[in-house]
Structures are given as C-alpha cells and as structure tokens.
C-alpha cells in the first residue's frame, strides 16, 4: 500500500511516499480503507521530535491520526462495525511508528474500535476527516469545564481548527460564546454564533464591556499569554480549561486537557453533524503525494479551519 513515511526527525522534506505491507488486523481492530486524513499541529511537532519524551517513537513513522474511510476488514471481536461501514476516527495509539502503529497518511490503517465511530451522512469524507482530533479536543475540554446552558464562554483562537468546533459545540449546549480572533475572521465567528473580539492588549477590558461580571468559562486553544488575562475576565468561581498551558490547572484550579480517543464522544460529534449543529471548515485539500506541502501549510500558522489530505476518491 502507499503511505507517507519519515525515518528521521526533521522538516517537511523528511516526508516521502513509500510502499508498505498491509497492516495486520488485531482482534479488536478493523482495517479502514482511508479516503481522507487531516493535518494537526501535533503531527509536525512529532515529526520535528518535540514530543519524543512523551511519545515512544519507532521509525519509520506514518504520520496522521485523523481518518475517514470505509471498513475493509474486521477483527475477531468487533461487533461495532461491519465491512462497508463508513467511519471516522482519531486513531492515536500508544506507540508512534513501527509495524503495529501506522498512521493515517496511508491507503489502509488498522484502527482499534475505541478510536472510531460511524461517519455522519451529513459530512463528506473530507469533512469527516477534519473533525476527529480537533473536534474531540473541543468536546472534551467543554465537558471537563462543565459548560452548560446559560454559561458565557470565552474561546481563545476561536477561528482555528479546535476553536471553531468549540464555538459550535458550546452554542449547541445553549451557551453564549465570545471568541478571540483577528478582525479578518470576525464575520466568520459571527456566522458560527459567537461574539468576536480581538486578542492582545486590552482584552480584559473588551470582554468586561460585553460581560461586566466576567465569563463563566475560559477555553484556551492558543497558549502563549492567553491565560494572562484570566484574572481580568473570569468571574469568581469560574472555570479555565487549556490544551497548551498547565497553569490552567496548577495556578487557576481548572483543567489541563490532552485529548483522548473515545468512540462515544465521536458518536456525539456525529450526531451534532447530522443535526446541522457542527460544520467543519476546510482551509485546503492536498493529495497524499503532497503531504509535505500540507505540513508546511499547517506550520505557516493562522489557518482558519483544517487542512485535509485526500488519500483516495473511492473505496
């Protein structure tokens, strides 16, 4: 099968298209014919070697954790799926690389059933591939922060891959959402149902003009100095959740979240998709052979929505 691989840490130039054996199918896994995947910042951070102390890595590595495709073979005990099912998922395993831990930038991937859910009919394969990691990140931070109807939520990097999902999920729960973004993305955020504001100096004052008593929840998807404004924007007793900064937990008593594969959470995202309450934003679609260009585009920053890699057009 075709696969994108790299055999050393480095820049996008280490990515190359290779021929690999078909992955083995374990008892609780299914073999997915990949239609599309997507690029997340973690993909190129792993490729650069920045997470080597956190994730065991065995070369060669097939990058990619997001997948949308069709079940081609089932394991010995996989009642959740049948051959021909359209699925999407976050196929993160305990090991990066090696024969048993191939990623999703490939024609085929062996996926544990805990990492998959049935693809909603409302989404194309490309749209479904854009959702798993970013959508789960948004869903799990929102759940752990306890967002509910009537809350006011401040979403940092609201126009990004994770933030745009967080806006829509929080709105589906009945929350009021304020989102930080550059002015060029303010109309986009309004279309998602958020009240936009610019980030940077004076943010606390701008937020307090909108919510004099402070917001109930701060969701940080950007890092840097985003949490510096927490004392000025969060009401007493409010909650902070971050995917980038442990201060959310250690300094503010909130949540520091590393997204987990979860089939039930994926199914919840699928239901929102079919209900028209969660619509993926695709920034650009690349062919599998152009994976290095897809990584470069992601690394450029300021991407609205997700970068998708199309692997095949038919199952």
Residue pairs with C-beta under 8 A, 6 or more apart in sequence:
1 19
1 20
1 21
1 22
1 106
1 107
1 108
2 17
2 18
2 19
2 20
2 106
2 107
2 288
3 17
3 18
3 19
3 20
3 62
3 102
3 105
3 106
3 107
4 15
4 16
4 17
4 18
4 62
4 63
4 64
4 105
4 106
4 288
4 291
5 15
5 16
5 17
5 18
5 20
5 60
5 61
5 62
6 14
6 15
6 16
6 47
6 59
6 60
6 61
6 63
7 14
7 59
7 60
7 61
8 14
8 59
9 47
9 48
9 49
9 52
10 47
10 48
11 48
12 44
12 47
12 292
12 293
12 295
12 296
12 299
13 292
14 47
15 47
15 63
15 291
15 292
15 295
17 288
17 289
17 291
18 60
20 62
20 102
20 106
21 99
22 31
22 108
23 31
23 99
23 100
23 102
23 108
23 109
23 110
24 99
24 100
24 110
25 31
25 73
25 74
25 75
25 110
26 75
26 110
26 112
27 75
27 76
27 77
27 78
28 75
28 77
28 78
28 112
28 113
28 114
29 75
29 78
29 110
29 111
29 112
29 113
30 71
30 72
30 73
30 74
30 75
30 78
30 81
30 87
30 110
30 111
30 113
30 116
31 71
31 72
31 73
31 74
31 108
31 109
31 110
31 111
32 67
32 69
32 70
32 71
32 72
32 87
32 89
32 108
32 109
32 110
32 111
32 116
33 69
33 70
33 71
33 72
33 107
33 108
33 312
33 315
34 67
34 68
34 69
34 104
34 106
34 107
34 108
34 109
34 311
34 312
35 68
35 69
35 70
35 125
35 126
35 129
35 310
35 311
35 312
35 313
35 315
36 67
36 68
36 69
36 125
36 126
36 128
36 129
36 308
36 309
36 310
36 311
37 64
37 66
37 67
37 68
37 103
37 104
37 105
37 129
37 308
37 309
37 311
38 64
38 66
38 129
38 130
38 133
38 306
38 307
38 308
38 309
39 64
39 294
39 295
39 297
39 298
39 306
39 307
39 308
39 309
40 65
40 66
40 133
40 134
40 161
40 298
41 298
41 299
42 51
42 65
42 133
43 63
43 64
43 65
43 295
43 298
44 295
44 298
44 299
45 51
46 55
46 57
46 61
46 63
46 96
47 61
47 63
47 295
55 95
55 96
56 94
56 95
56 96
57 95
57 96
57 97
58 95
58 96
58 97
58 98
58 101
59 97
60 97
61 96
61 97
61 103
62 97
62 102
62 103
62 104
62 105
62 106
63 103
63 105
63 291
63 295
64 103
64 104
64 105
64 106
64 309
65 90
65 91
65 92
65 103
65 104
65 132
65 133
66 88
66 89
66 90
66 91
66 104
66 129
66 130
66 131
66 132
66 133
67 87
67 88
67 89
67 90
67 91
67 104
67 109
67 111
67 116
67 129
67 132
68 86
68 87
68 88
68 119
68 123
68 125
68 126
68 128
68 129
69 86
69 87
69 88
69 109
69 125
69 311
69 315
70 84
70 85
70 86
70 87
70 315
71 81
71 82
71 83
71 84
71 85
71 86
71 87
72 83
72 108
72 315
73 83
74 81
74 82
74 83
75 113
78 113
80 113
80 116
80 263
81 87
81 113
81 116
81 118
85 118
86 118
86 119
86 125
87 111
87 116
87 117
87 118
87 119
88 116
88 117
88 119
88 123
88 128
88 129
88 131
88 132
88 266
88 270
89 111
89 115
89 116
89 117
89 132
89 261
89 263
89 266
90 115
90 132
90 133
90 136
90 259
90 261
90 266
91 103
91 104
91 109
91 111
91 112
91 115
91 116
91 261
92 115
92 133
92 261
93 100
93 101
93 112
94 101
95 101
96 103
100 110
102 109
102 110
103 109
105 288
105 291
105 309
105 311
106 311
107 311
107 312
112 261
113 263
114 261
114 262
114 263
115 261
115 263
116 263
116 266
117 263
117 266
117 267
117 269
117 270
118 267
118 270
119 125
119 128
119 270
120 128
120 270
120 271
120 273
120 274
121 274
122 273
122 274
122 276
123 131
123 273
123 280
126 282
126 285
126 308
126 310
127 279
127 280
127 282
128 273
128 280
129 308
129 309
130 161
130 280
130 281
130 282
130 305
130 306
130 308
131 165
131 269
131 273
131 278
131 280
131 306
132 266
133 259
134 161
134 162
134 165
134 306
135 165
135 266
135 269
135 278
135 280
136 259
136 260
136 261
136 262
136 265
136 266
136 269
137 162
137 165
137 221
137 243
137 257
137 259
138 162
138 163
138 165
138 166
138 169
138 219
138 221
139 165
139 169
139 265
139 268
139 269
140 257
140 259
140 260
140 262
140 265
141 166
141 219
141 221
141 241
141 242
141 243
141 255
141 257
142 153
142 166
142 169
142 170
142 173
142 219
142 241
144 241
144 255
144 257
145 217
145 219
145 239
145 240
145 241
145 254
145 255
146 217
146 239
147 153
147 170
147 173
147 175
147 216
147 217
148 173
148 174
148 175
149 173
149 174
149 175
150 174
150 175
151 170
151 173
151 175
151 176
151 216
151 217
152 175
152 176
152 177
152 178
152 211
152 215
152 216
152 217
153 166
153 170
153 175
153 176
153 177
153 178
153 215
153 216
153 217
153 218
153 219
154 178
154 179
154 180
154 207
154 215
154 217
154 218
154 219
154 233
155 163
155 166
155 167
155 170
155 177
155 178
155 179
155 180
155 194
155 219
155 221
156 163
156 179
156 180
156 199
156 218
156 219
156 220
156 221
156 222
156 226
157 163
157 180
157 181
157 221
157 222
157 226
158 164
158 166
158 167
158 177
158 179
158 180
158 181
158 185
158 189
158 192
158 194
158 196
159 179
159 181
159 182
159 185
159 188
159 189
159 304
160 221
160 222
160 303
160 304
161 303
161 305
161 306
162 221
162 243
163 179
163 181
163 219
163 221
163 222
164 188
164 192
164 281
164 304
164 305
165 278
165 280
166 219
166 221
167 177
167 179
167 189
167 192
167 193
167 194
168 192
168 193
168 272
168 277
168 278
168 279
169 272
169 278
170 177
170 219
171 177
171 192
171 193
171 194
171 277
172 272
172 277
172 278
175 217
176 195
177 193
177 194
177 195
178 194
178 195
178 196
178 197
178 207
178 210
178 211
178 215
179 189
179 192
179 194
179 195
179 196
179 197
180 196
180 197
180 198
180 199
180 203
180 222
180 226
181 188
181 189
181 196
181 198
181 199
182 198
182 199
182 302
183 198
185 196
185 304
186 196
188 281
188 304
189 195
189 196
190 196
195 210
197 203
197 206
197 207
197 210
198 206
199 222
199 226
203 229
203 232
203 233
204 229
204 232
204 233
205 232
207 214
207 215
207 229
207 232
207 233
208 214
208 232
208 233
211 233
213 235
214 233
214 234
214 235
214 236
214 238
215 233
215 234
215 235
215 238
216 235
216 238
216 239
217 238
217 239
217 240
217 241
218 227
218 230
218 233
218 234
218 238
218 239
218 240
218 241
218 254
219 241
219 242
220 226
220 227
220 240
220 241
220 242
220 243
220 244
220 245
220 248
221 242
221 243
221 244
222 244
223 242
223 244
223 245
224 244
226 242
226 244
226 245
227 240
227 242
227 245
227 247
227 248
227 251
227 252
230 240
230 252
234 240
234 252
239 254
239 255
240 248
240 252
240 253
240 254
240 255
241 248
241 254
241 255
241 256
241 257
242 248
242 249
242 254
242 255
242 256
242 257
243 256
243 257
243 258
243 259
245 256
246 256
248 254
248 255
248 256
249 255
249 256
250 256
269 278
272 278
273 279
280 305
280 306
281 304
281 305
281 306
282 305
282 306
282 307
282 308
283 297
283 303
283 304
283 305
283 306
283 307
284 294
284 297
284 307
284 308
285 307
285 308
285 309
285 310
286 293
286 294
286 297
286 307
286 308
286 309
286 310
287 309
287 310
288 309
288 310
288 311
290 309
291 309
294 307
294 309
297 303
297 307
298 307
